[in-house]
Amino acid sequence: MANIIIESKITIITIFAPKKKCFFKTHQLMKKIFVLMAAVFIVAACAGPVADQQTADEQIEYMAIAELVSEPLMFENKTVSFEGIIDHMCRHSGDKMRVAQLDNDQMSIQVRLGEFMNYFSLENEGNIVSIVGTMHTEVLNMEELEKHDAGHDCESTEEAIALMAERGIDPNIRSYIKLTAFEMK
């Protein structure tokens, strides 16, 4: 009699268990959908930035460092690109370098490395580098303007230079690049 009870329990369990064929078909279908969605996601993720990057590269043309240094206000807050030789790496903080023009090492510009600081070292001095970054300027002798016009509220380099010109002060302007991309050659 004990055998009959065990057999009936097994029969009940088998009746309520899901059929294996349905489970495996559903599982295989879900795997196919997942693989298809992953493939679509990867293609979409890869295709977007490449097109944007090509557009950005087309808009930025290479310039000579001499052109950037001679007319810094013309390029203020604009993305610029140039090639040069790493002339000097900052030994104190390591967060900036000086890049000299390829054909004239007397022409150079400071490049502030920012988040790219760890990609550069003293061993890079003398290497050719291609730079993309944003041009910035600052007036170094603002204290002279302060003597003549304390509490001035110049919001830009251009305003400060115009006010200095009105006061007969020759502005000392430093231009520098905030690095956004680079390539070692």
DRENDO-1510 file (C-alpha; in Angstrom, 1 decimal, always signed):
<recs>
REC; n; res; u; v; w
REC; 1; MET; +0.0; +0.0; +0.0 .
REC; 2; ALA; +2.9; +2.4; +0.6 .
REC; 3; ASN; +4.0; +1.9; -2.9 .
REC; 4; ILE; +0.7; +3.0; -4.3 .
REC; 5; ILE; +0.8; +6.3; -2.3 .
REC; 6; ILE; +4.3; +7.1; -3.6 .
REC; 7; GLU; +3.3; +6.4; -7.1 .
REC; 8; SER; +0.3; +8.7; -6.9 .
REC; 9; LYS; +2.4; +11.5; -5.4 .
REC; 10; ILE; +4.8; +11.2; -8.4 .
REC; 11; THR; +1.8; +11.3; -10.8 .
REC; 12; ILE; +0.4; +14.4; -9.2 .
REC; 13; ILE; +3.8; +16.2; -9.3 .
REC; 14; THR; +4.2; +15.3; -13.0 .
REC; 15; ILE; +0.7; +16.6; -13.9 .
REC; 16; PHE; +1.3; +20.0; -12.4 .
REC; 17; ALA; +4.9; +20.5; -13.6 .
REC; 18; PRO; +5.3; +22.7; -16.8 .
REC; 19; LYS; +6.1; +20.9; -20.0 .
REC; 20; LYS; +9.7; +21.0; -20.8 .
REC; 21; LYS; +9.3; +21.7; -24.5 .
REC; 22; CYS; +7.4; +25.0; -23.8 .
REC; 23; PHE; +9.9; +26.2; -21.2 .
REC; 24; PHE; +12.9; +25.6; -23.5 .
REC; 25; LYS; +11.1; +27.2; -26.5 .
REC; 26; THR; +10.4; +30.3; -24.4 .
REC; 27; HIS; +13.9; +30.3; -23.1 .
REC; 28; GLN; +15.4; +30.1; -26.6 .
REC; 29; LEU; +13.2; +32.8; -27.8 .
REC; 30; MET; +14.2; +35.1; -24.9 .
REC; 31; LYS; +17.9; +34.4; -25.7 .
REC; 32; LYS; +17.4; +35.4; -29.3 .
REC; 33; ILE; +15.5; +38.6; -28.4 .
REC; 34; PHE; +18.3; +39.5; -25.9 .
REC; 35; VAL; +21.1; +38.9; -28.4 .
REC; 36; LEU; +19.2; +40.9; -31.0 .
REC; 37; MET; +18.7; +43.8; -28.6 .
REC; 38; ALA; +22.3; +43.7; -27.6 .
REC; 39; ALA; +23.5; +43.8; -31.2 .
REC; 40; VAL; +21.2; +46.8; -32.0 .
REC; 41; PHE; +22.4; +48.6; -28.9 .
REC; 42; ILE; +26.1; +48.0; -29.8 .
REC; 43; VAL; +25.6; +49.2; -33.4 .
REC; 44; ALA; +23.7; +52.3; -32.2 .
REC; 45; ALA; +26.3; +53.1; -29.6 .
REC; 46; CYS; +29.2; +52.8; -32.0 .
REC; 47; ALA; +27.6; +54.6; -35.0 .
REC; 48; GLY; +26.7; +57.9; -33.1 .
REC; 49; PRO; +29.9; +59.3; -31.8 .
REC; 50; VAL; +31.9; +58.5; -34.9 .
REC; 51; ALA; +29.7; +60.7; -37.1 .
REC; 52; ASP; +30.0; +63.5; -34.5 .
REC; 53; GLN; +33.7; +63.1; -34.3 .
REC; 54; GLN; +34.1; +63.3; -38.1 .
REC; 55; THR; +32.0; +66.5; -38.1 .
REC; 56; ALA; +34.1; +68.0; -35.3 .
REC; 57; ASP; +37.3; +67.2; -37.1 .
REC; 58; GLU; +36.1; +68.8; -40.3 .
REC; 59; GLN; +35.3; +72.1; -38.5 .
REC; 60; ILE; +38.7; +72.4; -36.8 .
REC; 61; GLU; +41.6; +73.2; -39.0 .
REC; 62; TYR; +45.2; +73.1; -38.1 .
REC; 63; MET; +46.8; +76.4; -37.3 .
REC; 64; ALA; +50.4; +77.6; -36.7 .
REC; 65; ILE; +51.2; +78.4; -33.1 .
REC; 66; ALA; +52.5; +81.8; -34.4 .
REC; 67; GLU; +49.0; +82.6; -35.6 .
REC; 68; LEU; +47.4; +81.7; -32.3 .
REC; 69; VAL; +50.0; +83.7; -30.2 .
REC; 70; SER; +49.9; +86.8; -32.5 .
REC; 71; GLU; +46.0; +87.1; -32.4 .
REC; 72; PRO; +44.9; +85.4; -29.2 .
REC; 73; LEU; +41.7; +87.4; -28.7 .
REC; 74; MET; +40.5; +86.3; -32.2 .
REC; 75; PHE; +40.5; +82.7; -31.0 .
REC; 76; GLU; +39.2; +83.3; -27.4 .
REC; 77; ASN; +37.0; +80.4; -26.1 .
REC; 78; LYS; +37.2; +78.7; -29.5 .
REC; 79; THR; +38.4; +75.2; -30.3 .
REC; 80; VAL; +41.8; +75.3; -32.0 .
REC; 81; SER; +44.2; +72.6; -33.3 .
REC; 82; PHE; +47.9; +72.7; -34.0 .
REC; 83; GLU; +51.0; +70.5; -34.1 .
REC; 84; GLY; +54.3; +71.1; -32.4 .
REC; 85; ILE; +57.2; +69.8; -30.3 .
REC; 86; ILE; +56.8; +69.5; -26.6 .
REC; 87; ASP; +59.5; +72.0; -25.5 .
REC; 88; HIS; +59.0; +71.8; -21.7 .
REC; 89; MET; +57.0; +69.8; -19.2 .
REC; 90; CYS; +56.2; +71.5; -15.9 .
REC; 91; ARG; +58.4; +69.8; -13.3 .
REC; 92; HIS; +56.6; +71.4; -10.3 .
REC; 93; SER; +53.0; +70.3; -10.8 .
REC; 94; GLY; +53.0; +68.4; -14.1 .
REC; 95; ASP; +49.8; +70.0; -15.1 .
REC; 96; LYS; +51.1; +72.1; -18.0 .
REC; 97; MET; +53.6; +72.0; -20.9 .
REC; 98; ARG; +55.0; +74.4; -23.5 .
REC; 99; VAL; +54.6; +73.3; -27.1 .
REC; 100; ALA; +56.8; +75.0; -29.7 .
REC; 101; GLN; +56.1; +75.4; -33.4 .
REC; 102; LEU; +57.7; +72.8; -35.6 .
REC; 103; ASP; +59.5; +75.2; -37.9 .
REC; 104; ASN; +60.3; +77.9; -35.3 .
REC; 105; ASP; +61.1; +76.9; -31.7 .
REC; 106; GLN; +61.0; +80.5; -30.6 .
REC; 107; MET; +57.2; +80.5; -31.1 .
REC; 108; SER; +55.5; +78.5; -28.3 .
REC; 109; ILE; +52.3; +78.3; -26.3 .
REC; 110; GLN; +51.4; +77.0; -22.9 .
REC; 111; VAL; +49.0; +73.9; -22.9 .
REC; 112; ARG; +47.2; +73.2; -19.6 .
REC; 113; LEU; +46.7; +69.5; -19.4 .
REC; 114; GLY; +43.8; +69.2; -16.9 .
REC; 115; GLU; +42.4; +65.6; -16.9 .
REC; 116; PHE; +45.1; +64.5; -19.4 .
REC; 117; MET; +47.9; +65.2; -16.9 .
REC; 118; ASN; +48.6; +61.5; -16.3 .
REC; 119; TYR; +49.3; +60.8; -20.0 .
REC; 120; PHE; +52.4; +63.1; -20.0 .
REC; 121; SER; +55.8; +62.9; -18.4 .
REC; 122; LEU; +59.2; +64.4; -18.7 .
REC; 123; GLU; +60.1; +61.7; -21.2 .
REC; 124; ASN; +57.7; +63.4; -23.7 .
REC; 125; GLU; +59.9; +66.4; -24.1 .
REC; 126; GLY; +61.1; +66.6; -27.7 .
REC; 127; ASN; +58.2; +64.5; -29.0 .
REC; 128; ILE; +55.9; +65.9; -31.7 .
REC; 129; VAL; +52.3; +66.2; -30.5 .
REC; 130; SER; +49.0; +67.1; -32.2 .
REC; 131; ILE; +46.8; +69.2; -29.9 .
REC; 132; VAL; +43.1; +70.1; -29.8 .
REC; 133; GLY; +41.9; +72.5; -27.1 .
REC; 134; THR; +40.1; +75.7; -26.2 .
REC; 135; MET; +42.0; +79.0; -26.5 .
REC; 136; HIS; +42.0; +81.2; -23.4 .
REC; 137; THR; +43.7; +84.5; -22.5 .
REC; 138; GLU; +44.4; +86.3; -19.3 .
REC; 139; VAL; +45.7; +89.8; -18.6 .
REC; 140; LEU; +48.8; +89.5; -16.3 .
REC; 141; ASN; +49.1; +93.1; -15.3 .
REC; 142; MET; +45.6; +93.7; -14.0 .
REC; 143; GLU; +47.0; +95.2; -10.8 .
REC; 144; GLU; +48.0; +98.3; -12.9 .
REC; 145; LEU; +44.3; +98.7; -13.9 .
REC; 146; GLU; +43.3; +98.3; -10.2 .
REC; 147; LYS; +45.6; +101.3; -9.4 .
REC; 148; HIS; +43.7; +103.5; -11.8 .
REC; 149; ASP; +40.2; +102.0; -11.5 .
REC; 150; ALA; +39.7; +100.1; -8.3 .
REC; 151; GLY; +36.6; +97.8; -8.2 .
REC; 152; HIS; +36.3; +97.6; -12.0 .
REC; 153; ASP; +33.9; +94.8; -13.1 .
REC; 154; CYS; +35.4; +93.6; -16.3 .
REC; 155; GLU; +33.7; +90.3; -17.3 .
REC; 156; SER; +36.1; +89.5; -20.2 .
REC; 157; THR; +39.6; +89.9; -21.4 .
REC; 158; GLU; +38.4; +92.3; -24.1 .
REC; 159; GLU; +36.7; +94.5; -21.6 .
REC; 160; ALA; +39.8; +94.7; -19.4 .
REC; 161; ILE; +42.0; +95.5; -22.4 .
REC; 162; ALA; +39.6; +98.3; -23.6 .
REC; 163; LEU; +39.6; +99.8; -20.1 .
REC; 164; MET; +43.4; +99.6; -19.9 .
REC; 165; ALA; +43.7; +101.3; -23.3 .
REC; 166; GLU; +41.5; +104.1; -22.0 .
REC; 167; ARG; +43.8; +104.5; -19.0 .
REC; 168; GLY; +47.0; +104.4; -21.2 .
REC; 169; ILE; +48.1; +101.0; -19.9 .
REC; 170; ASP; +49.7; +98.5; -22.2 .
REC; 171; PRO; +48.1; +95.1; -21.4 .
REC; 172; ASN; +50.3; +92.1; -20.9 .
REC; 173; ILE; +48.3; +89.2; -22.3 .
REC; 174; ARG; +49.1; +85.5; -21.8 .
REC; 175; SER; +47.4; +83.0; -24.0 .
REC; 176; TYR; +47.1; +79.3; -23.2 .
REC; 177; ILE; +45.2; +76.2; -24.4 .
REC; 178; LYS; +43.0; +74.0; -22.3 .
REC; 179; LEU; +43.7; +70.5; -23.7 .
REC; 180; THR; +40.6; +68.5; -24.9 .
REC; 181; ALA; +42.4; +65.9; -27.1 .
REC; 182; PHE; +45.9; +65.0; -28.2 .
REC; 183; GLU; +47.9; +62.6; -30.3 .
REC; 184; MET; +51.6; +61.7; -29.9 .
REC; 185; LYS; +53.3; +61.4; -33.2 .
</recs>
